[in-house]
């Protein structure tokens, strides 16, 4: 691919040569251009692309599981007040305990 636009070829040669402080000598604009180019290169790499696809599929599956769990919790919450009311009603219908003989 073409080298990053916005970074002078001379500066790229310095980076490739690994000169001490070569990256630090780049201007902010050159660093941003270099970072943009590196990101584009990474996204185009098959391994990175495959990893992103796999992560997307895993995210979709986890979101599906979360939705299912949320629905289950909502259903349990709907049933819970009825169960508590039934227990209270049943308890109020029980006869009072008889006093113990002294």
N, C-alpha and C positions, 0 to 999 in steps of 0.2 A: 504494500500500500504506500501511498504518498506520505511523506513526512508531515508532521503537524503544521498547519498554516499558522502564522503568527509567531513562529520561532525561527529565527535566522539559521540558515544552514551551518554557519560558522559555530553558533551556539550548540547545535546538535552534535557537531563533530567533537566539541569540548566534552559534552555529556558522554558520548560514546567512548572517548578516550579515558574517561574516568578521572579527569583532572580533579585535584582536591578543591572542593568548594564549587565545582562546576554548577551543580543544581542551585546552590545558594547564590550564585552570581546571576541567576535568571531574574528578570523583572516579574512582578506579579502577573502581568498580562501573559508573559511567556509561560509561566508556571500553569496558569489556567488553560492556555492553549494546549500545553503538553498533557495535562490531566485529561482534558476533553478527548484528545487523540488516543491516549492510553485506554480510556473507558470504551471508546468506540472499538478499538482493537480487541478488548476483552469480550465485549458483547458479541463480536463476530466469531470468536473462537468457539469451536464445536463443544468443547468440554464445559465451558461456561454456559453456553446455550442449553445444553442438556441438563445441567444442574438447575438452571432457572426453571426449565420445564418441569423437572421433578419437584422442585419446591412449590411450584404453583399447584400441581396435582395434590400434594400433601396438604397444602393450605385449604384447597377446596374440600377435601375429605374431612379435615378437622372442623371446618365451618359447618359441614353437614352434621357431624356428630354433636356439635354444640347446639345447633337448632333442634335436633331430636331430643337432646337432654333438657333443653328449655321447655319444649312441649311436654315432656314427661313431668317436669317439676310443676308446670301450670296445672296439669291434670291432677296431680297429687294435692295441690293447694285447693282445687275446687272440691275435692272429696273430703279434705280434712275438716272444714267447719261442720259438715254433715255428721261426720263420725264423732266429733266432740259434742255436738248437740244431742246426738243419740245417747251418748254415755250419760250426759247430764239428765236427760229425760228418764233414762232407765234408773239412775240413782235416786231420782225424786219419787219414783214409783215404788221403791223398796219400802217395806214397812219399817217403822222405827224399831230399833233394837229394844227388846224387853229389858227392864231393869233387872240387875242381878239381885238374887236373894241375899239379904245381909246375914 
